[in-house]
Amino acid sequence: MAPSSERLFDSLGHFGRFQACVYFASVFQAMSCGIHYLASVFMAVTPNFVCGFPGNVSSILFHNSSASSIQDIWTLWTSADNYIVVQLENGEIWELDQCSRSKRKVSLDLAYEYKGNKSVFSCSDGFLYDDTKWKNTVVTQWDLVCDREWLAKLIQPTFMLGVLIGAVIFGDIADRLGRQRVIWFTSAGQFVFGIAVAFTFDYYSFVVVRFLLAMDFNILIILANMAGKFSIGVAFGLIYLYTAELYPTIVRSLAVGSGSMMCRVGSVVAPFCVYLRSVWIFMPLVHFSLLCLCILEMAAPRVAVVGAGVIGLSTALCIVETCPSSSVTVLSDQFSPNTTSDVAAGMLIPHTYPGTPIHVQKQWFKETFTYLFAISNSAEASEAGIHLVSGWQVFKSTPKEELPFWSDVVLGFRPMSEAELQKFPQHRFGQAFTTLKCDCPPYLLWLEKRLKATGVQMYNRKVADLWELHSEYDIVVNCTGIGAHQLVGDKKLFPVRGQVLQVHAPWVKHFIRDGDGLTYIYPGINRVTLGGTREKKSWSLLPDPGTTKDIFDRCCSLEASLQKAQDVKVKVGLRPSRQCVRLQREVLSQGELKLPVVHNYGHGAGGFSVHRGTAKEAAHLVGECIAALRGSSLRAKL
């Protein structure tokens, strides 16, 4: 759990009534799982049995023992090869085996051994069962013995097939529609089918209801997946992991450890529930507990992130990681590939914000670099479009600060050698280093995929006024970029028009950036980005042919081989610029109604270089809003 979450626990309390309710609801559900999984093993027990007889019995013989009742014989029963001899009131003598019965043709006296002729009959009068241990099972209720024995053996495999099919169905649905909806649906299904199974009146309806119950058991898999532990084989023991993040560190081990034991407890009490015929009584209580857990989840703070660019998606992801009990939704009228972020070059070279302290800017950049560097070293680097790239930043005159504040964050930062500078005869000073480059469209899709995997909902919606979200969400996070100019009337925010080219030039492997930041060559995975322009307060999104030629000529002056570049594409975006990034809390109010808002916009040309750092800070502000919202009421719950 993130340190900021622990700080919230420190201020709000660690383990109280709220966590206790969640804890007991989850452990009851874990117990339910253990009972249902093993219940069929005991419900399908086959006791000792023999064929029934057609009439009233007058005497019974078993080896050398005689009795007046069949119940007296069961204590002497030793194997399935035994048989019982009975004499009826009409004088007929029958030998009763497990799956057949024989009528003696000559009935002189009652003897166990008989060498005469016999007529063999099927068990058309049903069966007699030993009820000294099991008063009633599905086997005795529907005569699942002899040629119907395979039906009894099919009960548990059918249940497990339901678990398998449900895992495939509900696991995928949960990723598409969100865990919360599926939790409600499957918990309701468990409640209904858990009771219905006790009132089935034939074998086939019993098996069908158990199959549907097993499919609904995949709520446990969904809950385990939310905890990052998706595994069918162990899902029934992992429900408590879902709520683990609601517990602070000091009690988490004890809560999770004891929670895991409850599934085993359920396995232990399963035979007693079956024996006492109380499964149908206990299960509704358990499922009601799960519904209570779902209600608690539904009561989690509802957070709306407005904006689906790199700032909005990253902020949503950080909120999920920092405040796992919150319900996050992303709202935007544009998603990739139609956002301003899709036009960004995605190069990690910071731009300075005059109104923000340098140490804060460095922290934002360092957190972003560290985060993306880890992705570049993972198997997801290709999908996320992130890779390392080396190159040069060149100056026509020596800058005042030869060592920028971010020099110790990038890799291998050093002054360029004289030999390297010979490549750029119009420049007198340069810096060489390795940094990260991201192809923004695939990175945005990768962020969307991660958000959907955690249950975050995304809706295409134009938000004209933040207050319109008041009735639907508890907290709103404004990541609308240049849209904030109209949405919140920020007069300090202005557009800086940027026009870039994307060309096919696979031989260009190193980046080149002019020190003034206007001319740059950034090689990506598939294409090279050439830039650019910085036209303040220009709202035009139409490409300008004259600007296109100017950009191309300037880049060719730095790298002559670009003259052979092919497939030139032009893109235009409006950078949301301010003197400083607006990263703060605000409370909107109308009368007694209040809406907490967290703003995170105004990153200008350097948004990608600091997006993760500002997103983490915005998520921390959301955590503070949650604490303020709950206030004294949450303290009481805790």
N, C-alpha and C positions, 0 to 999 in steps of 0.2 A: 504494500500500500504506500502511496506517495506520502512524503513527509507532511505536505500541507493537509492531508486528511487526518493525520495524527494530531496536528495542531488543532483541528476542529474538535476532535475527541477530547483533547485537553481542556478546551474551553467549554464544551457542552456536557461532558460527562462520558464515562467509559462503558459501563454496562449497567443498564437499568431496566425498567419495565418494557420499553420499546424493543430492545434487543432480546429480552426474555420472551416476549410474545413471538417474535420471529424465530427464535431458537426452538421453542416447544412446537410451533407449527411445523418446522422442518423435520424435527426428530420424529414426530408422530407420522409424517409422511414416509420417512425412511423405514419406520416399523411396518407401516402398511405394505410397503414394497416387499419386505421379507415375508410377510404373511401370505400375500397373494402368490408369490413365487413358489412357495412350498405347500400351499393349501391343497392343490390338486393331488400332490403325492399322498396325502392322508385321506382326502375325499375319495380317492380311487383305490383304496385298500380292498383287497379281495380276501375275505375271511374264509374259514372252512365251510364247505357246502356239499350237499348231495341233492339228488333229484327229489321232487315232491312225490306224494303218493295219492292215489285217487280214492279217498274215503277216510273213515275214522279209524285210528289205530287202537288196537287192544293191547298189544305188547311189542316190545322192541328188544332186539338181541344184537350185541356187538362183541364178537369173539365169545368169551365165557361170561360176559356180563349182560344182564338183562335190566331193562328200565321201563318205566311207564311213560316217559317223555323223552323227546329227541334232545332236549336241552341237557339231559343228564349224560348223554353220550359224548358231548363235545369235549369234556374234560379228559376223555380216554383216547381221543382222536390223535393219531401220530403221523399219518402221511396221506397223500392223495390216493394211494393204492387201496386204502381201506374201503369197506362198504358196510352198509347197515342192513340187517334183516328185520322187516316189520310184518306183523300179522294184523290184518284189518278185522273189523268187527264182523264182516261177512265171511271170514275164514280164509280169504286170499293171503298168500305169503309173497312178499316182494323183496327183492334184493336191490338196494339203492346205491348206485355208484355216483360219481360226481357229474358225469355227463350222459348217463343212460340208466335205465332201470329194467329189471328182469322179473317176469312173473313165473313162479314155479307152477308147472302143470299138475304135478301130484303133490298135494298139500296135506301130508299126513300129520306131521307135527312140526313145531318150530325148532329148527336146528340151523346152526351157522353154516356147516358144510353140507352141500347138496350136489349129488352126482346125476340127478335126473334131468329131464328135458325142461327148458326154460324158453319163454318168449320175450324177446327184447323189444323195448319200447323207448321212444324219445321222451324227453322231460317236458311233456305237454302240460303238466300241472304245475309248472314252475319249479322253484328250488327252495330248499330249506337252508338257512344260513346260521352260522354260529354268531350270536349277538352278545356273547359274554364280554367281548372287548369293544366291538364297534356296533352300536345300536343301529346305525344307518349310514351307508355310503352310497355313492352313485352306482357302484357295482351291484349292491343288493337292491337298490331302488329300481334299476332298469335291467336287471339280470344280465350284466356284462361279463358272462362266464362262458366257458366252452367255445362254441363257434362264434360267439360275440366278444370273446376276450380281447381281440385286437382293438375293439372300440375303446375299451378302457385304457389300453396302452397308447392310444392316439391323443388322449386329453392333454398331456403335458407337451408333446411335440407341437400340437396345434397352438398352444399358448405361446411357446417360444417362436413359432412362425409369425404370430401376431406381433411379437416384440421386434422381430427383424424387419417386417414390412413397415411397421409404424416408424421405425428408426429412419428408414429411407424417406418415407412420406413426410413425417412431421419435422425431421431435421431440415429438409429442403424448404418446407413451408415457413419454418421459423426464420430462416435466413432471408426469405423474401418479404414476409409480412411482419416480422418482428416477434420476439419471444413472448411478449406480454399477452398478445392476442391468443397465441397458441397455448399458453399456460392456462388461460381462462377456458378455452375450448376443451382441452384434454382433461383438466381437473373436473369440469362438469361431466365429461364422459365417464371418468372414473367413478364419480358419485352415482350416476345413473346405472351404469353397468355393474358396479359393485353391489348395488342392492338388487338389481334385476336377476343376477345369477342365483340368488337365494330363492327366487320364486319361479324358476323354470320347471316345467312339468314333463319334459321329455329330454332324451339324451341330446338330440340334435340342436335344440334351442340352447341347451346348457353349453355345448361346445362353441356355438356361434357367439353367445354373449361373452364367454371367456376369451374368445379370440379378439373381440372388439375391446374388451377390457385390457388385454395385453397390448393392443395398438396404442391405447391411451396411456400406457405406462411410459411411453417415450417422452412424456413431460419431464421425467427424471433425466433423460439424456439431454434434453434441451437445457435444463437447469445446469447440468454438468458442463455442457458446452459454453454456457455463459461464464462459467468459472474457468474456461480455458482447458477443460479436461474431458473433451468429447471422446468417449470410448464405450461401445455397447457392452463389452464384457464386464465393465465395472460400474456402469451408469447407475445401477440401482443402489449403490452405496455412496453416491456422490452428491445427493441432493443438498446435503449440509454445506457443500462447498459454495453453492450459490450465495448463501447468506454469510459466508465467512468474512467477506469484505465489509459487512456491517459491524463486525466486531473489531475493537481496537486490538493492537498487538498483544497487550498484557493478558488478554483472556482468549485470544483466538485459538491457541493450541488446545486449551482445555475444551473449548466449545466444539471445535472440529473433531477432536479425538473422541469425546463422549457422543457426538452426533453420529460418528461412523459406527459406533457400537449398536445403535438402535436398530439398524437393519438386521444385525445378528440376533438381537433380542426378538425382533419380529419372526425370524426363522425358528427360534426356540418356542415361542408361544403359539405358533401356527397349529401344531397338533391339538393343543388344548382348546383353541378356538373352534376347530372342527369337531372335536369330541363334545364340546359343550353346545355345539350348534349355534355359536355366537358370532360367526364371521360377519353375518349380515347386520348384526347389531354394532360390532366394533368398527366396521369399515366406514359407515356414514360419519361417525365421529372423526375418524382420521381424515376423510376427504373434506369435511367441514373445516378442519384445521388448515388444510392446504388452501381452501378458498379464503380463509382469513389471511394467510400469507400473501395470496394474490391481491387482496384488498390493501394490505400494507404496501405492496409494490405499487399499486395504482395510486396510492397516496404520496408516492415519491415526488419530489419537486419536478415540475414540468419546465424544461428549459427549451426555448426556441432560439436557434442561431439563424439570423437573417443574413444571407449571403453565402454563395457556394464557390467562391474563389479559393485560392490557396490559404488565405487568412481565415475564412469562414470554416472550411473543412478541417483545417488543423486545429482551430479553436474548439470545434465540436469534439474532435478526437481527444484533445487534452481534458475537456470537461468529463468525458466518459471515464478516462483513466484516473482523474483526480477525485471525481465525485461519483463513484460507481452506483450509488443508490438513486441517482437522478435519472429522469426520463428525457432524452435529448431528441429534438427534431430540427432538421435543417430545412429552411424555407428560402426559396430563391426563384426569381423569374427567369434566370439563366443558369444552366449547368454546363459543364464541359461538353463540347469544345467551343462554347460561345461566351466564355467569360474573359475578362481582361487578363486574368492569369494565364490563359492559353497563349497569349501573345508574348508574354514575358520570356526573356532569354534564359532565365533560370540559372544564372551564374552567381556563385557565392563570392562576391566582392562587395563589401558594405559601402553604402552611401551615408554621408554624415547628416544627422538631423541637428540643426543649430540649437533647437530648444530642448534637447534631451541630453542629460549628462553623459559624457563619454563612457564612464564605467558601466552605465546601464546599457548603452548601445553595444559595448563589448560583450556583456553578459548575454544579451539577446543573440548576438552572432555566434558566440561560443556554443550556446545550447543548440542552436540550429545546425551548426557544423558538426557537432558531436553526434546529434541524432541522425543526420543524413550520412555521415561517415560510417556509422554502424550498419545502415541499410546497404551502403555500397559494398560492404564486406559480407553481405548475406546472400542467400539464394534468390532473394526478391529484388536484387539490384536491377536486373534486366526489366522486370515487369514495372518497377517504379521509375525506370528511366534515369537512374542516378549513376554517375561514374566520375572517376578522378580525371582531371585534365591539367596538364602543365603548360606554362607559357610565360609571357612577358607583359609588363605594364611599362610603357615608355613615355618619356617626357621630353619636350623641346628645351626645357630649362629645368635646372634642379629645383624640386619642390622645397617648401619651407620645412616640411616634416618628411625626412627621408625614411623614417621608420613609422608607418601608420599604426594606429592603436590595435589593429587586428593582425599585425605581422606574426605574432607568436601563436596565433590560432591556426592559420593555414599551414601547409607543410613546406618545409625547406625554403623559407623566405630568405632571400639574399640579394645584394646589389648585382646587376648584370655585369658581366666581364666586358672588356674592351672588344674582344672577339665577337661577342654576341651583339654588341651595339653596332657593329659594322653592317648588320642586316638592316639597320634603320638609320641611314645616313643623315636624316633630318632631325634626329633626336640625340640628345646629349647625355641623358640619364635614364636608367631603367631598373626595374625590379623583376626578379624571376621567382616564381613560387608555383606550388601545386595546390589547386583548390578543387571544389566539387562543381559539377555541371549537371543540371537536371533538365530533361525534356519535359516540359510542364504538362502537356495533355495527358501522357501516360501516368504522370505522378498524381494528377487530380483524380484519374480513374482509380488508381491504387488507393488513394485516401477514401474515396467513396466505397470501395469494396471493403475496406477495414471497418468503416463506420457501419455498413449494413450487417457485417458479421457480428457486431456487438449489439444489434437490435435498434440502431438509430434509424428513425423514419426520415424520408426525404420527399418533399412535396414541391411541385412547381407552382409557385404562388407569388403574385406581385403584392408586396406590402407597401401601402401608400402612407400609413401612419402607424407607428409602433404601438400606439394605444389600442388599435383594433385587435391586438393580440392579448389584451388584458384578461378576457374571459376564458381564454384557452390555455394560457401559460402563466406560470408563476414568475419566471425570469426571462428577459429577452436580452440577447447578445447581438449587438449591432456590428456586423462585419460587411457592410454594404459598399465599402470603398468609395468611389466617386459618387455613388448613389446617395451617400449621406448628405451631400450638398443640398439635395431637395428633401430627403426624408426627414432630417432633423434640423434643416436650415442652418448648416454650419458654414458661415461666411468666410472662415479661415481656410476652408478647403477649396482647392482649385485644381483643374485638370492640367496635366503636362502631357501634351500629345507626343506619342512615340510611334515612329514608323520604322519598321525593320524589314529586312529581306531574309528569306530562307532559300538557300541554294544547295545544289548537289555538287559537292566538292570533296569526295572521300579522301583525297590526298592531304588535306589540311588536318593536322593532328594537334597543333598547339594553338592556344588562344593568344590573341594580340589585342591589347587595349591601350588606346591613347590616354594619357594621363588626365585629359579634360573630360573623359567619360562619354564624349560624343561619337567617337569612332571606335568600333570594336569588332572583333572576329572571334566568335565563340563556336568551336566545333562540337556538335552533338553526336548522338549515336547514329542517326541516319542523315541529318542535314546540318549545314553550317549556318548560324545566324549572323547576319551582317547588320550593323547599326551605326548610327541611328540618329534620332532627333530628340530635342527637348523644347517643345513649343508651349510655353506657359499660356494658360487660359484659352487654349484653342480646343473647341468641342468637336471638331470635324473628325469623322471616322472614315472619310473617303481617302484612298491612297492618292498621293500626288506624284505624277510621272517625273516631274523635275526633281523632286526630293529623292525618288528612287534612283535616278541617274547619279545624283550627288553622293548618295550613300555608297553606291557601287564604286564610283571613282575613288572616293576616300579610302575605302577598304583595299582596293587594288594598289593604292600607293603604299600600303603597309605590307601587302602580300600580293605580288605581281601575278602569281599563278592563278589567282581568282578570276582572271580574265577568261579562263577556260571553263569557268563554272557554268552549269546548265540548270534548267528547270527553276527559274527564278520565281519565287512567290512573295507577294507583298502583304504585310499585315500591319494593322494600325490598332493601337490601344490608348486609353486615357489613364495615365497614372494618377492616383488620388494623392495629392501632395498637400502637406502642411509644414509649418515650422517644426512641429514635433508630432509624433504619432499620438492620436487620442486614445489613451488607454486608461479608462477611469470608470468608476461607478456613478450612477445617477438614479434618482428616484422620481419617476413621473407621477403626478397625482391629479385627480379630479375629485374634489370634495374629500371624502374620507377614503376613497379608493386609491391605492398606490400600486405602482408597477416598477420593480427594480430593473434597471437597465445597465448593462456593461457595454461600453464602447471599445471597439478595437479596429480602427481604420486610420487612414492617412499615412500609409507607408511609402508613398511615392515610388521612386525608381528602385528602392532597396528592399521592397517587401519580401522577396524570396529569400534574401540573405538573413532576415531576422524573423521569418514567419513562425518558426517553432518556439523561439524565445518569447515573443509577444503572446502567442497562443497559451503558453504555460502561465504567464502572468494573468491573462484574462480568465483562465480557468480558476486560478486562485481567487480572483475577485468574485467569480460566481460562487465559490465556496463560502466566501464571506457573506454574500447575499442570502444563501441558503441558511446560514447560521442566524442571520438577522431576521429572516422570515419566521423561522421556527421559534426563536426567542424563548420566552418563558414556557410556552406550550411544549416545545421540544425538551426543555430541561425537565419538565414534569414526566414526559414519557421516558426519558432516559433514567 
